[in-house]
Amino acid sequence: MYKKILVPLDGSSLAEAVLPHVQALAKTEGAEIILLSVPVTPSLEFLARSPGLATKVIEETEIETEAYLEKEEAKLIEEGAKVSHIMREGPIPELILKVADEVHADMIAMSTHGRSGIQRWLMGSVADRVVHHAHIPVMLVHPFSKN
C-alpha cells in the first residue's frame, strides 16, 4: 500500500520522534523512507545589512543540514531501511506538499511540535497546514516526554 513515505525533519528530537513509527511501517510495507529538511536561512533584513556574512551563514547552514540528513539516513540504513534524503529551501508546509508530489510519496509522516495558544497562533502549525492541504495520507505523531 505504501511505497514511499516522506518524512520532514527539522533537526529536533521532537521531529525525530516519528522515525521509529516510520521505520516499523516501512519495514512492514517494504517502503522507502524519504527524509526532507529545509535549512534555516537568515532573514531578508540580515541579508541586506551584511550580504557577505549572510552568504557564509547560508552556506554553513546548508552544509550542516546536509550532514544531519546524511547522519539520519545512515542510521536508518544501518537498521535495514531503504532511505534517501532531500534538502530544499522554501516555505515549509508548501515545500513538504510539493516534494511529496515530486517524489510520488504515498504518505507524509511527521511529528507535531505540541505548540498551543499564542505560540501556535504566531508560528502557525506546519502539521495543520500539511494535513489540510495534502492529497495523500498524513500520519502525525505527537512526541511525549518520559518522566
Residue frames relative to the residue before (quaternion, step in Angstrom):
aa qw qx qy qz dx dy dz
M 1.0000 0.0000 0.0000 0.0000 0.00 0.00 0.00
Y 0.7796 0.1802 -0.1011 0.5913 3.61 0.90 -0.90
K 0.1159 -0.8087 0.5757 0.0343 3.56 -0.78 1.08
K 0.7873 0.0992 -0.0518 0.6063 3.58 1.17 -0.60
I 0.0817 -0.7943 0.6020 0.0002 3.54 -0.76 1.13
L 0.2355 -0.7773 0.5724 0.1131 3.57 -0.64 1.15
V 0.0653 -0.8079 0.5854 -0.0170 3.55 -0.82 1.08
P 0.1987 -0.7835 0.5781 0.1112 3.61 -0.35 1.20
L 0.0466 -0.7898 0.6115 -0.0049 3.57 -0.94 0.96
D 0.1921 -0.7923 0.5683 0.1115 3.57 -1.06 0.71
G 0.6418 -0.5459 0.3223 0.4316 3.58 1.23 0.27
S 0.6155 0.5592 -0.3482 0.4327 3.59 1.24 -0.12
S 0.5768 -0.5728 0.4476 0.3726 3.55 -1.22 0.48
L 0.5741 0.5766 -0.3820 0.4382 3.60 1.15 -0.52
A 0.6734 0.4799 -0.2963 0.4779 3.59 0.89 -0.89
E 0.6723 0.5190 -0.2886 0.4419 3.58 1.01 -0.83
A 0.4908 0.6768 -0.4255 0.3464 3.61 1.22 -0.29
V 0.6104 0.5619 -0.3521 0.4334 3.60 1.16 -0.42
L 0.5486 0.6865 -0.3822 0.2857 3.60 1.10 -0.65
P 0.6611 0.4855 -0.3517 0.4512 3.68 0.79 -0.74
H 0.6376 0.5243 -0.3221 0.4635 3.58 1.05 -0.74
V 0.6626 0.4966 -0.2944 0.4772 3.56 0.98 -0.89
Q 0.6217 0.5452 -0.3396 0.4482 3.58 0.98 -0.80
A 0.6721 0.4949 -0.3025 0.4603 3.57 0.86 -0.94
L 0.6694 0.4913 -0.2971 0.4714 3.57 0.91 -0.89
A 0.6600 0.5114 -0.3089 0.4555 3.59 0.91 -0.91
K 0.6380 0.5214 -0.3257 0.4637 3.58 1.02 -0.79
T 0.6672 0.5054 -0.2926 0.4625 3.57 0.92 -0.91
E 0.7670 0.3878 -0.1762 0.4798 3.55 0.93 -0.97
G 0.3863 -0.7078 0.4952 0.3232 3.60 1.21 -0.37
A 0.3834 0.7604 -0.4399 0.2853 3.55 1.19 0.61
E 0.4383 -0.6396 0.5636 0.2848 3.50 -1.35 0.41
I 0.2760 -0.7268 0.6060 0.1684 3.56 -1.08 0.79
I 0.0971 -0.7829 0.6134 0.0374 3.57 -0.84 1.00
L 0.2178 -0.7851 0.5717 0.0963 3.55 -0.50 1.23
L 0.0816 -0.7870 0.6112 0.0188 3.57 -1.02 0.87
S 0.0806 0.7836 -0.6143 0.0453 3.55 -0.98 0.84
V 0.2533 -0.7462 0.6042 0.1180 3.51 -1.23 0.71
P 0.3519 -0.7295 0.5345 0.2415 3.60 -0.61 1.04
V 0.4048 -0.6957 0.5372 0.2522 3.57 -1.03 0.80
T 0.1364 -0.8157 0.5607 0.0394 3.56 -0.64 1.13
P 0.6254 -0.5554 0.3866 0.3885 3.58 -1.18 0.48
S 0.5910 -0.5729 0.4361 0.3637 3.55 -1.25 0.46
L 0.6569 -0.5128 0.3804 0.4011 3.55 -1.26 0.40
E 0.6045 0.5628 -0.3525 0.4400 3.59 1.06 -0.72
F 0.6632 0.4934 -0.2906 0.4819 3.58 0.96 -0.90
L 0.6360 0.5427 -0.3248 0.4422 3.58 0.96 -0.87
A 0.6771 0.5044 -0.2901 0.4504 3.57 0.95 -0.91
R 0.6941 0.4935 -0.2798 0.4432 3.59 0.97 -0.83
S 0.8203 0.0474 0.0236 0.5694 3.56 0.95 -0.80
P 0.1317 -0.8503 0.5041 0.0742 3.61 0.42 1.19
G 0.6458 0.5317 -0.3296 0.4377 3.60 0.98 -0.77
L 0.6795 0.4681 -0.2772 0.4923 3.55 0.90 -0.95
A 0.6253 0.5468 -0.3354 0.4444 3.58 1.00 -0.83
T 0.6412 0.5225 -0.3220 0.4606 3.59 0.95 -0.86
K 0.6547 0.5070 -0.3094 0.4676 3.58 0.96 -0.87
V 0.6484 0.5143 -0.3126 0.4663 3.59 0.97 -0.88
I 0.6447 0.5203 -0.3175 0.4614 3.59 0.95 -0.87
E 0.6638 0.5045 -0.3060 0.4596 3.59 0.88 -0.93
E 0.6686 0.4961 -0.2996 0.4660 3.60 0.92 -0.90
T 0.6410 0.5221 -0.3192 0.4632 3.57 1.01 -0.81
E 0.6491 0.5077 -0.3161 0.4700 3.59 0.97 -0.80
I 0.6368 0.5166 -0.3231 0.4724 3.59 1.00 -0.80
E 0.6614 0.5029 -0.3012 0.4680 3.60 0.93 -0.90
T 0.6571 0.5085 -0.3129 0.4601 3.59 0.94 -0.86
E 0.6480 0.5096 -0.3147 0.4705 3.59 0.95 -0.86
A 0.6515 0.5088 -0.3130 0.4677 3.61 0.95 -0.86
Y 0.6306 0.5309 -0.3243 0.4640 3.58 1.01 -0.83
L 0.6715 0.4935 -0.2979 0.4657 3.60 0.87 -0.94
E 0.6521 0.5131 -0.3148 0.4609 3.58 0.96 -0.83
K 0.6370 0.5241 -0.3219 0.4647 3.59 1.04 -0.80
E 0.6786 0.4765 -0.2927 0.4763 3.60 0.88 -0.93
E 0.6294 0.5323 -0.3281 0.4613 3.58 1.01 -0.81
A 0.6591 0.5186 -0.3077 0.4495 3.60 0.91 -0.93
K 0.6292 0.5339 -0.3333 0.4560 3.60 0.99 -0.83
L 0.6952 0.4774 -0.2782 0.4598 3.56 0.86 -0.96
I 0.6326 0.5209 -0.3293 0.4690 3.58 1.02 -0.79
E 0.6273 0.5473 -0.3255 0.4483 3.57 1.02 -0.85
E 0.7082 0.4260 -0.2440 0.5074 3.56 1.15 -0.65
G 0.6667 -0.5715 0.2751 0.3914 3.57 1.27 0.40
A 0.5214 0.6441 -0.4204 0.3695 3.61 1.21 0.13
K 0.3862 -0.6472 0.5971 0.2746 3.51 -1.30 0.45
V 0.0727 0.8343 -0.5290 0.1373 3.58 -0.42 1.25
S 0.0160 0.7384 -0.6735 -0.0316 3.51 -1.29 0.57
H 0.2109 -0.7897 0.5582 0.1422 3.58 -1.22 0.14
I 0.1663 -0.7571 0.6282 0.0668 3.50 -1.31 0.56
M 0.0960 -0.7526 0.6473 0.0735 3.55 -1.06 0.79
R 0.0616 0.7966 -0.5953 0.0848 3.57 -0.81 1.05
E 0.3073 -0.7211 0.5841 0.2108 3.54 -1.29 0.32
G 0.4638 0.6619 -0.5091 0.2960 3.53 -1.13 0.70
P 0.6901 -0.4265 0.3483 0.4695 3.56 -1.30 -0.08
I 0.5290 -0.7279 0.3384 0.2755 3.53 -0.52 1.26
P 0.7008 0.4485 -0.3310 0.4452 3.68 0.57 -0.88
E 0.6680 0.5008 -0.2969 0.4634 3.57 0.92 -0.91
L 0.6428 0.5335 -0.3099 0.4541 3.55 1.05 -0.82
I 0.6193 0.5358 -0.3408 0.4618 3.59 0.98 -0.81
L 0.6868 0.4799 -0.2819 0.4674 3.57 0.86 -0.95
K 0.6475 0.5209 -0.3160 0.4578 3.60 0.98 -0.82
V 0.6775 0.4767 -0.2946 0.4764 3.59 0.87 -0.93
A 0.5955 0.5581 -0.3645 0.4483 3.60 1.02 -0.72
D 0.6616 0.4877 -0.2979 0.4855 3.59 0.98 -0.85
E 0.6716 0.5318 -0.3010 0.4190 3.59 0.85 -0.99
V 0.7599 0.3633 -0.2004 0.5004 3.59 0.93 -0.88
H 0.3932 -0.7374 0.4526 0.3111 3.57 1.36 -0.02
A 0.1239 0.8124 -0.5513 0.1436 3.56 0.92 0.98
D 0.3674 -0.7201 0.5523 0.2036 3.54 -1.17 0.72
M 0.7888 0.0693 -0.0114 0.6107 3.56 1.30 -0.39
I 0.2129 -0.7044 0.6563 0.1670 3.51 -1.30 0.52
A 0.0573 -0.7937 0.6055 0.0081 3.58 -0.82 0.98
M 0.1579 0.8012 -0.5578 0.1484 3.55 -0.69 1.06
S 0.4629 -0.6466 0.5290 0.2963 3.52 -1.31 0.38
T 0.3704 -0.6460 0.6032 0.2859 3.49 -1.27 0.45
H 0.3876 -0.7322 0.5061 0.2399 3.58 -1.10 0.51
G 0.4801 -0.7372 0.3932 0.2672 3.55 1.27 0.17
R 0.3423 0.7268 -0.5298 0.2719 3.59 1.07 0.54
S 0.0047 -0.7860 0.6181 0.0119 3.53 -1.15 0.60
G 0.7875 0.3579 -0.2356 0.4430 3.52 -1.32 0.08
I 0.8499 -0.1365 0.1142 0.4959 3.53 -1.10 -0.81
Q 0.6140 0.5512 -0.3570 0.4378 3.60 1.02 -0.72
R 0.6597 0.4908 -0.3059 0.4799 3.59 0.97 -0.83
W 0.6438 0.5240 -0.3223 0.4550 3.58 0.98 -0.83
L 0.6938 0.4767 -0.2777 0.4630 3.59 0.92 -0.90
M 0.7786 0.3566 -0.1760 0.4854 3.57 0.85 -0.96
G 0.3764 -0.7077 0.5103 0.3117 3.57 1.16 -0.49
S 0.3533 -0.7115 0.5561 0.2444 3.51 -1.26 0.05
V 0.3883 -0.7170 0.5354 0.2201 3.54 -0.58 1.19
A 0.6505 0.5295 -0.3202 0.4403 3.57 0.89 -0.93
D 0.6467 0.5212 -0.3252 0.4521 3.60 0.91 -0.87
R 0.6854 0.4857 -0.2932 0.4564 3.55 0.86 -0.95
V 0.6423 0.5079 -0.3308 0.4692 3.59 0.99 -0.77
V 0.6562 0.5201 -0.3169 0.4454 3.60 0.85 -0.93
H 0.7310 0.4570 -0.2511 0.4401 3.58 0.84 -0.95
H 0.7720 0.3479 -0.1943 0.4952 3.60 1.14 -0.41
A 0.5142 0.6551 -0.4159 0.3652 3.61 1.24 -0.12
H 0.2927 -0.7443 0.5772 0.1644 3.53 -1.18 0.68
I 0.6744 0.3799 -0.2772 0.5693 3.54 1.35 0.28
P 0.6597 -0.5001 0.3544 0.4347 3.61 -1.18 0.28
V 0.1509 -0.7553 0.6330 0.0778 3.55 -1.18 0.73
M 0.1582 -0.7695 0.6136 0.0791 3.56 -0.80 1.06
L 0.1110 -0.7918 0.5995 0.0363 3.57 -0.71 1.11
V 0.1185 -0.7642 0.6317 0.0542 3.54 -0.98 0.91
H 0.2224 -0.7579 0.5996 0.1289 3.55 -0.81 1.02
P 0.3284 -0.7663 0.5146 0.2001 3.61 -0.42 1.18
F 0.1350 -0.7743 0.6117 0.0895 3.53 -1.12 0.60
S 0.3856 -0.7084 0.5353 0.2508 3.53 -1.15 0.54
K 0.3841 -0.6976 0.5583 0.2325 3.53 -1.16 0.72
N 0.2210 -0.7883 0.5616 0.1196 3.55 -0.81 0.97
